[in-house]
Amino acid sequence: NVTIEMWYMPQAFAEQTFYQRGDDATGGWSLGFLQKANGKVAAGAVTTQPLGYWLESVSTLELNKWYHIALTWNRTTGVLKLYVNGTFESSYSFTPNNLRSSTGGTYVASNKGSYHNCMIDELRFWTIVKEESDIRASMYSELIGNETNLVAYYDFNETTGTTLPDLATGDGAENGTLVNMENVDWVESYAM
Protein backbone atom coordinates (compact mmCIF):
# COMPACT_ATOMS: atom_id res chain seq x y z
CA ASN A 1 0.00 0.00 0.00
CA VAL A 2 1.25 3.44 -0.91
CA THR A 3 0.37 7.11 -0.59
CA ILE A 4 2.55 9.71 -2.30
CA GLU A 5 1.75 13.37 -1.79
CA MET A 6 3.38 16.71 -2.52
CA TRP A 7 2.80 20.38 -3.16
CA TYR A 8 3.33 21.07 -6.85
CA MET A 9 3.45 24.28 -8.92
CA PRO A 10 3.50 23.90 -12.71
CA GLN A 11 5.41 26.63 -14.50
CA ALA A 12 4.82 25.30 -18.02
CA PHE A 13 2.25 22.99 -19.53
CA ALA A 14 3.98 20.23 -21.41
CA GLU A 15 3.41 16.50 -21.30
CA GLN A 16 6.12 15.57 -18.85
CA THR A 17 6.58 13.36 -15.81
CA PHE A 18 7.23 15.21 -12.56
CA TYR A 19 7.48 12.13 -10.33
CA GLN A 20 8.60 8.64 -11.29
CA ARG A 21 9.61 5.63 -9.19
CA GLY A 22 12.08 3.51 -11.17
CA ASP A 23 13.22 3.93 -14.76
CA ASP A 24 13.01 2.06 -18.05
CA ALA A 25 16.70 1.11 -18.01
CA THR A 26 16.29 -0.93 -14.81
CA GLY A 27 13.02 -2.74 -15.29
CA GLY A 28 10.66 0.17 -15.80
CA TRP A 29 8.79 2.63 -13.63
CA SER A 30 5.92 1.61 -11.35
CA LEU A 31 4.26 4.82 -10.05
CA GLY A 32 4.27 8.34 -11.39
CA PHE A 33 2.72 11.76 -11.81
CA LEU A 34 2.42 13.38 -15.23
CA GLN A 35 1.75 17.02 -16.14
CA LYS A 36 -0.40 17.06 -19.27
CA ALA A 37 -0.18 19.72 -21.95
CA ASN A 38 -3.90 20.50 -21.45
CA GLY A 39 -3.31 21.59 -17.82
CA LYS A 40 -4.58 18.35 -16.29
CA VAL A 41 -2.44 16.24 -13.99
CA ALA A 42 -2.35 12.45 -14.11
CA ALA A 43 -1.33 9.63 -11.76
CA GLY A 44 -0.01 6.43 -13.26
CA ALA A 45 0.86 2.87 -12.33
CA VAL A 46 2.42 -0.08 -14.13
CA THR A 47 1.60 -3.61 -13.01
CA THR A 48 3.52 -6.87 -13.34
CA GLN A 49 1.86 -7.67 -16.70
CA PRO A 50 3.19 -4.95 -17.59
CA LEU A 51 0.09 -2.88 -18.11
CA GLY A 52 0.14 0.88 -17.61
CA TYR A 53 -2.73 3.03 -16.42
CA TRP A 54 -3.03 6.83 -16.23
CA LEU A 55 -5.77 8.62 -14.31
CA GLU A 56 -6.43 12.17 -15.45
CA SER A 57 -7.64 14.86 -13.08
CA VAL A 58 -11.02 16.50 -13.47
CA SER A 59 -9.47 19.81 -12.40
CA THR A 60 -7.43 21.88 -14.81
CA LEU A 61 -4.41 23.44 -13.13
CA GLU A 62 -3.23 27.01 -13.59
CA LEU A 63 0.38 27.99 -14.14
CA ASN A 64 2.35 29.41 -11.19
CA LYS A 65 -0.20 28.29 -8.60
CA TRP A 66 0.40 25.72 -5.84
CA TYR A 67 -1.61 22.47 -5.77
CA HIS A 68 -1.54 19.57 -3.35
CA ILE A 69 -1.32 16.38 -5.43
CA ALA A 70 -1.68 12.85 -4.00
CA LEU A 71 -2.00 9.32 -5.27
CA THR A 72 -2.93 6.21 -3.33
CA TRP A 73 -2.42 2.59 -4.35
CA ASN A 74 -4.27 -0.21 -2.56
CA ARG A 75 -2.45 -3.46 -3.13
CA THR A 76 -5.36 -5.62 -1.95
CA THR A 77 -8.01 -4.10 -4.21
CA GLY A 78 -5.78 -2.87 -7.05
CA VAL A 79 -7.33 0.62 -6.82
CA LEU A 80 -5.25 3.66 -7.78
CA LYS A 81 -6.72 7.04 -6.75
CA LEU A 82 -5.78 10.62 -7.60
CA TYR A 83 -6.46 13.64 -5.36
CA VAL A 84 -6.00 17.35 -6.08
CA ASN A 85 -6.09 19.81 -3.16
CA GLY A 86 -7.37 17.08 -0.85
CA THR A 87 -10.33 16.24 -3.05
CA PHE A 88 -10.83 12.92 -4.84
CA GLU A 89 -10.53 13.34 -8.63
CA SER A 90 -10.46 9.88 -10.24
CA SER A 91 -9.71 6.19 -9.70
CA TYR A 92 -9.06 3.01 -11.59
CA SER A 93 -9.24 -0.59 -10.42
CA PHE A 94 -7.09 -3.08 -12.25
CA THR A 95 -5.68 -6.58 -12.06
CA PRO A 96 -3.18 -7.91 -11.52
CA ASN A 97 -2.89 -5.73 -8.47
CA ASN A 98 0.88 -6.04 -8.08
CA LEU A 99 3.02 -3.11 -9.12
CA ARG A 100 6.03 -3.70 -11.31
CA SER A 101 9.22 -4.06 -9.30
CA SER A 102 11.16 -0.84 -9.85
CA THR A 103 14.80 -0.10 -9.22
CA GLY A 104 17.00 2.70 -10.41
CA GLY A 105 15.85 5.45 -8.08
CA THR A 106 13.07 7.95 -7.78
CA TYR A 107 12.92 11.02 -9.98
CA VAL A 108 11.18 14.24 -8.92
CA ALA A 109 10.71 17.14 -11.38
CA SER A 110 12.65 14.97 -13.79
CA ASN A 111 12.24 12.00 -16.04
CA LYS A 112 15.79 10.62 -15.87
CA GLY A 113 17.58 13.61 -17.36
CA SER A 114 14.65 15.50 -18.85
CA TYR A 115 13.81 18.28 -16.39
CA HIS A 116 10.32 19.63 -15.79
CA ASN A 117 9.68 23.34 -15.24
CA CYS A 118 7.91 23.22 -11.88
CA MET A 119 8.34 23.65 -8.13
CA ILE A 120 7.91 20.93 -5.51
CA ASP A 121 7.44 21.15 -1.73
CA GLU A 122 6.56 18.79 1.15
CA LEU A 123 7.10 15.44 -0.63
CA ARG A 124 5.85 12.51 1.49
CA PHE A 125 5.83 8.73 1.05
CA TRP A 126 3.60 6.50 3.19
CA THR A 127 3.11 2.71 3.42
CA ILE A 128 -0.65 3.09 3.93
CA VAL A 129 -3.58 4.12 1.78
CA LYS A 130 -4.57 7.50 3.22
CA GLU A 131 -8.23 8.37 3.00
CA GLU A 132 -9.42 11.66 1.52
CA SER A 133 -10.12 13.09 4.98
CA ASP A 134 -6.60 12.13 6.19
CA ILE A 135 -4.97 13.76 3.17
CA ARG A 136 -7.00 16.91 3.68
CA ALA A 137 -6.31 17.01 7.44
CA SER A 138 -2.50 17.06 7.09
CA MET A 139 -1.84 18.72 3.73
CA TYR A 140 -1.33 22.20 5.26
CA SER A 141 0.96 20.98 8.06
CA GLU A 142 4.64 20.24 8.15
CA LEU A 143 5.42 16.83 9.62
CA ILE A 144 7.72 15.90 12.49
CA GLY A 145 9.16 12.89 10.65
CA ASN A 146 8.21 10.15 13.12
CA GLU A 147 4.58 9.73 12.02
CA THR A 148 3.35 6.13 11.80
CA ASN A 149 3.78 4.61 8.30
CA LEU A 150 5.82 7.57 7.00
CA VAL A 151 8.85 6.14 5.15
CA ALA A 152 10.28 9.22 3.43
CA TYR A 153 9.74 12.95 3.95
CA TYR A 154 11.37 15.88 2.16
CA ASP A 155 10.32 19.35 3.37
CA PHE A 156 12.50 21.34 0.91
CA ASN A 157 13.27 23.91 3.62
CA GLU A 158 16.97 24.10 2.79
CA THR A 159 18.36 27.31 1.34
CA THR A 160 21.56 26.02 -0.28
CA GLY A 161 23.13 22.86 -1.58
CA THR A 162 22.24 19.85 -3.66
CA THR A 163 21.40 17.34 -0.91
CA LEU A 164 17.78 16.96 0.11
CA PRO A 165 17.62 15.26 3.53
CA ASP A 166 15.04 12.58 4.25
CA LEU A 167 13.44 13.66 7.53
CA ALA A 168 11.44 10.47 8.12
CA THR A 169 12.86 8.52 11.04
CA GLY A 170 11.15 5.16 10.57
CA ASP A 171 12.77 3.69 7.46
CA GLY A 172 16.37 4.89 7.35
CA ALA A 173 17.50 8.07 5.63
CA GLU A 174 17.25 8.10 1.85
CA ASN A 175 18.60 11.54 1.09
CA GLY A 176 17.94 12.97 -2.34
CA THR A 177 20.54 14.39 -4.71
CA LEU A 178 19.42 17.51 -6.55
CA VAL A 179 20.57 17.73 -10.16
CA ASN A 180 20.43 20.86 -12.29
CA MET A 181 19.95 22.86 -9.08
CA GLU A 182 21.82 25.94 -7.93
CA ASN A 183 21.58 27.94 -4.70
CA VAL A 184 19.52 30.65 -6.46
CA ASP A 185 16.87 28.00 -7.20
CA TRP A 186 15.97 27.71 -3.49
CA VAL A 187 12.96 29.96 -2.91
CA GLU A 188 10.23 30.27 -0.31
CA SER A 189 7.29 28.23 -1.56
CA TYR A 190 4.25 29.72 0.21
CA ALA A 191 2.52 26.43 -0.63
CA MET A 192 1.03 25.98 2.81
VOGU-3710 file (C-alpha; in Angstrom, 3 decimals, decimal comma):
1> nvtiemwymp> 0,000/0,000/0,000  1,250/3,442/-0,908  0,369/7,113/-0,587  2,551/9,711/-2,296  1,748/13,375/-1,786  3,381/16,706/-2,518  2,795/20,379/-3,159  3,330/21,069/-6,854  3,452/24,276/-8,918  3,503/23,897/-12,711
11> qafaeqtfyq> 5,415/26,631/-14,503  4,825/25,300/-18,019  2,248/22,990/-19,525  3,976/20,226/-21,413  3,407/16,497/-21,301  6,124/15,571/-18,851  6,580/13,357/-15,814  7,225/15,210/-12,555  7,478/12,132/-10,331  8,600/8,643/-11,288
21> rgddatggws> 9,605/5,631/-9,195  12,077/3,507/-11,174  13,216/3,927/-14,758  13,012/2,060/-18,052  16,696/1,112/-18,013  16,291/-0,928/-14,806  13,017/-2,744/-15,293  10,659/0,170/-15,803  8,788/2,634/-13,632  5,919/1,609/-11,349
31> lgflqkangk> 4,259/4,819/-10,048  4,271/8,341/-11,392  2,724/11,764/-11,811  2,416/13,384/-15,229  1,748/17,024/-16,143  -0,396/17,056/-19,265  -0,177/19,725/-21,952  -3,899/20,501/-21,447  -3,314/21,592/-17,821  -4,582/18,355/-16,292
41> vaagavttqp> -2,441/16,243/-13,990  -2,354/12,446/-14,112  -1,329/9,631/-11,764  -0,009/6,426/-13,263  0,865/2,867/-12,329  2,419/-0,085/-14,133  1,601/-3,613/-13,008  3,524/-6,868/-13,341  1,859/-7,672/-16,703  3,191/-4,946/-17,586
51> lgywlesvst> 0,094/-2,875/-18,109  0,143/0,877/-17,610  -2,733/3,028/-16,424  -3,027/6,828/-16,232  -5,774/8,617/-14,311  -6,429/12,169/-15,447  -7,642/14,861/-13,078  -11,015/16,497/-13,465  -9,475/19,807/-12,402  -7,433/21,880/-14,807
61> lelnkwyhia> -4,413/23,440/-13,128  -3,233/27,010/-13,587  0,383/27,987/-14,138  2,350/29,407/-11,191  -0,198/28,290/-8,603  0,403/25,722/-5,838  -1,611/22,471/-5,768  -1,542/19,567/-3,352  -1,316/16,376/-5,428  -1,685/12,854/-4,001
71> ltwnrttgvl> -2,005/9,320/-5,272  -2,926/6,213/-3,334  -2,419/2,594/-4,352  -4,265/-0,206/-2,557  -2,446/-3,465/-3,134  -5,359/-5,618/-1,948  -8,015/-4,105/-4,209  -5,780/-2,865/-7,052  -7,328/0,618/-6,822  -5,253/3,657/-7,780
81> klyvngtfes> -6,721/7,038/-6,754  -5,784/10,621/-7,602  -6,460/13,642/-5,357  -5,998/17,352/-6,076  -6,090/19,811/-3,155  -7,365/17,081/-0,846  -10,330/16,239/-3,053  -10,833/12,918/-4,842  -10,529/13,342/-8,630  -10,461/9,880/-10,242
91> sysftpnnlr> -9,712/6,195/-9,699  -9,059/3,006/-11,594  -9,242/-0,592/-10,420  -7,090/-3,079/-12,246  -5,679/-6,577/-12,063  -3,179/-7,908/-11,522  -2,894/-5,730/-8,475  0,875/-6,039/-8,077  3,024/-3,108/-9,117  6,027/-3,702/-11,306
101> sstggtyvas> 9,224/-4,062/-9,304  11,161/-0,838/-9,846  14,795/-0,103/-9,222  17,001/2,702/-10,409  15,851/5,446/-8,083  13,067/7,947/-7,780  12,915/11,023/-9,982  11,179/14,242/-8,925  10,711/17,140/-11,381  12,651/14,968/-13,789
111> nkgsyhncmi> 12,242/11,998/-16,043  15,794/10,615/-15,868  17,584/13,611/-17,363  14,651/15,503/-18,852  13,810/18,282/-16,395  10,322/19,629/-15,790  9,677/23,341/-15,242  7,907/23,218/-11,881  8,340/23,654/-8,135  7,914/20,930/-5,509
121> delrfwtivk> 7,442/21,152/-1,735  6,563/18,791/1,148  7,101/15,444/-0,634  5,855/12,514/1,490  5,832/8,734/1,055  3,596/6,501/3,192  3,107/2,710/3,415  -0,645/3,095/3,927  -3,576/4,124/1,780  -4,569/7,496/3,224
131> eesdirasmy> -8,232/8,367/3,002  -9,417/11,665/1,520  -10,122/13,092/4,983  -6,601/12,127/6,186  -4,971/13,761/3,168  -6,997/16,911/3,679  -6,308/17,010/7,440  -2,505/17,059/7,088  -1,837/18,716/3,735  -1,333/22,196/5,261
141> selignetnl> 0,962/20,984/8,063  4,641/20,236/8,152  5,422/16,833/9,615  7,722/15,903/12,490  9,160/12,890/10,652  8,211/10,154/13,119  4,583/9,734/12,023  3,353/6,132/11,796  3,778/4,607/8,300  5,823/7,572/7,002
151> vayydfnett> 8,850/6,139/5,150  10,284/9,225/3,426  9,737/12,952/3,953  11,369/15,884/2,164  10,319/19,346/3,367  12,499/21,337/0,912  13,267/23,907/3,618  16,969/24,098/2,794  18,358/27,308/1,338  21,559/26,023/-0,278
161> gttlpdlatg> 23,134/22,863/-1,578  22,239/19,850/-3,662  21,403/17,340/-0,914  17,779/16,957/0,111  17,622/15,263/3,530  15,042/12,582/4,248  13,436/13,660/7,533  11,443/10,468/8,125  12,861/8,519/11,043  11,146/5,164/10,572
171> dgaengtlvn> 12,768/3,692/7,459  16,365/4,895/7,351  17,499/8,069/5,628  17,247/8,097/1,849  18,603/11,540/1,089  17,939/12,973/-2,341  20,536/14,389/-4,711  19,424/17,509/-6,551  20,574/17,729/-10,163  20,432/20,856/-12,292
181> menvdwvesy> 19,948/22,857/-9,077  21,818/25,942/-7,930  21,579/27,938/-4,698  19,519/30,648/-6,457  16,868/27,999/-7,201  15,975/27,711/-3,492  12,960/29,964/-2,910  10,230/30,275/-0,307  7,290/28,227/-1,562  4,248/29,715/0,207
191> am> 2,515/26,430/-0,633  1,026/25,980/2,810
//
